[in-house]
């Protein structure tokens, strides 16, 4: 569906069912350079099991208008505005990578709008290497290669897709290749400069699930565990063998963790 958030048109996937604000709401926030399509399986499950789903393309991403927001704090305030635009008083926030930082910061800045958190592929600090930042800044395709190679676990590079005939590496690349110039750099810069994760975690009042890939090279599991240690009401699920792109690499294991 289309919504207007802060005066700009936003594409929001709802998992195949109309959004019903009377149901418990779930917001799914994608990572740097990606869009709502990463939640194809998981948004559909929640929408068909009693939840109202909002899986937006963040501003400047996918089919949403506007420019990418420059900071995690801006994206958190935007998420609160998204809930207002949809007529949802509060929601469980599910975020992957950059989306996990957005969800965490939203909980700190707008605690009355958050009923729970699931943070996937997250860490207390999301430092981005200078080579990746430089390549993304000049829209060098090497940036897409770096994200794809580092983002997927060992098994994913050898095949391993549950959908016959699909290659996870190329699937990730195709989404990133369609991202508008400058968007990936803006997102990576926002992650790299965000320093409030530990302080935000200490303020969380709702249950939090940390879902971490055992072989994640972009946000190693030890970083997620450090953030969980600073978070009240936290539990940790480590997905064996998975890298950073857990939605594609281990969709069933991720869904099981989200359902709990």
N, C-alpha and C positions, 0 to 999 in steps of 0.2 A: 504494500500500500504506500501511498504518498502522504507525507506529513509536511507541514511547514513548521520549522524549528528556528527560532530567532530570525524569522523573515526569509529563510532559504528553504527550498524544496529538498526533501530528504526521502530516499528510497528505504523502506523498512520491510524486510521479509517477516512474515507471520507464521511460517511453518505449514502453510497450506490451509489454514482456517482463518476466518475473519477475527480480528483482534476484539476481544470482549473484556472491557475494563472491570467487569464484575468478578472475573476469575483472578486467581493469584497470578501475578505477572512475573515474567522472566525476561531480562534484557541480556543479549549476547553481544559482546564487544570484541571485534576482530583486532588482529595485530597489525604491525607496521606494514603499509603497502598493500594490504589485503582488503577484502570486502565481505559482505554478508555470506557469500557462497561457501565459506569454510564451515558454516554451521548447517549445511544442507540436511544431514542426517539428524543431528541433535535437536535442531529447531522443530523438525517434523515430529519427533517423538514427544516433546513437551506439548506441542500444540494439540496432539491427539490423545493426551492423557491428563486433561483437566487444567491446563495452563494457558494463559494468554502470552504470546511470544512477540517480542520486539527484537529483531536482529538487523540493526541499521547498517547502511553504508555511512561511515563517518563523513563529515563535510569534506568535499573534494575527492572522495573515494568512490569507486564504482559508479553508480548512477545518481549520486547525491551532488547537488550544486554547491557552490561556494569554494572557498580556499581551505586547505588543511589547517587545523588549529595548531598554533605553535607550541603550546605547553600542555602537559598532562593536567594541570589545574584547569585550563580552558576547556579541555575535553570533558573533565568531570562536571563542570558547570553546565556544559552542553548536554550531558547525559541527564542531569536533573531537569533541564528544559525539555528534553525528549519525553520524559515521563509526563510532564505537565501537558505537552501537546497531545499526547495519546489519552489523557484523562485517567492515568494510572496513579493512585496515591503513593504507592511504593512498589518495589520489585526486588526479586533476587537478581543479583548481578553476576553474570558468568563472563570472565574475561580471559583472553589468551594473550600472553606476551605483553605488548603495549596495552592491550585491552585489560589485562590484569591490573596494571598500574592505574588505569582510568577508574576501574571498579573500586580499587582500594581508596583512591583519593576522593571519589564520590562519597564513599561511606564516611570519610572523615569530614568532608565539607557539608554534606547533606544527609546526616544520619537518619533523619526522619523519613527519608525516601528509600531506605535500603533495609530489606528483610533478611538478607543472607548474602554470602559471597562464595563463589567458587573461582579460585585463581589458578590458571593453567599455565605451565611454563613460565613461572615468575621467579623473581629474585629481589633481594633487598636493593641491589644496584644493577641496572642494566647498562653497563658500560659498552659502548660501541667502538670497535677498533678504528683507528684513524684511516686505514686503507679503505675500509668499507664506507666510512663517512665521506671521504674524498671522492670515491667513485660515484656514490649516490648524488653528491652535490653537482657533479657535471653530467649527470644522467648517463654515465658509462654503463653499458650492459654488464660489465664485470660485477657491479653491485648486486644484480639479480643472481648471477652465478654464485656469489659468496653466500647470499641468504639461502639459496636453494641447497647448496652443498652442506653448509654448516647447520641448516635447520632440520635436515632429515637424519634419522638414525641409520646405522650401518645396514640393517636388514632392508630398509626402504630403498636404498640405492641398488640393491640386488633384485628388486621386484617387490614382492610381498603385498601388493594391493589386493584387498578382498574383492574388488571388482575386476573380473577377468578382462584382460586387454588394456588396462589402464596403468600408466607409469606415474608414480607419485611425484617423482622429480620434475618431469615435464609439466605435470598439472600445476605444481607450485609456480614454475617459471611462467606459464601462460597467464596466470592471474597477475603476477608482478609486471609482466611485459605490457599489460593493458592499463597499468596505473599511469596517471597523468604525470608529465615531467615535473619534478620537484617534490612530489608527494612523499616518495620513499625517504628522501633526504630530510624533509620536515619531520616525519615520524621518528626517524632514527635520532635526529637531534633532540627531539622532545624526550625520548627515552634516556639518552645519554646525559641530559642535563637535570633530570628529575632526581632530587635528593631527599624527598620527604617520605619515602616508603616506611622507614622504621617508625617515624613519628606518627604517621597515619595509622600504621598497624596497631600501635599502642592505644589508639582511640576507638578501635572497633568494638562495638557492643553486640554484634550478631555472630552466629556461628559461621566459621570460615573453613572451607576445604581447600587444601593445597594439593594440586594434582601435578606431579613432576615426572619428567621422563628420566629414566635411569641413565640414558646415554645422551642426554641433552648437551650439545656443545655450545649453544647460544646462551642459555641460562642454566648452568649446571645445577643439579639437584641440591648441592650443598648451599647454594645461594638461596634457593627456595626454603630450605630447612632453617636457615638463619632468620629469614623473614617470619616464618611460622613460629619460631621461638619467641619472637617479640609480639606475637598476636594472641590475645585472649581467645578462648573457645576455638582453638585451631586443631584440626586433624590433618594428617598427611597421608596421601596415597602416592606411592611411587610405582609407575608403570614399567614393568620389566622390559628392557631392550629398546624402549622408545626414545626417540630424539625429541626435538622441540615441537615438531608438527604432529602432536598427539592426535588431533582430530582425524587426520588421514592415516596415520600409522597404526593407531590402536583405537578405532572408533567405538568398538564394543566395550573395551575396558574403560574408556573415558565416560561413556554413557552410564555404566554401572557406578562409577565414582560420583557422577553428577546426581544420579537418582538417590543415592544415600544421603 
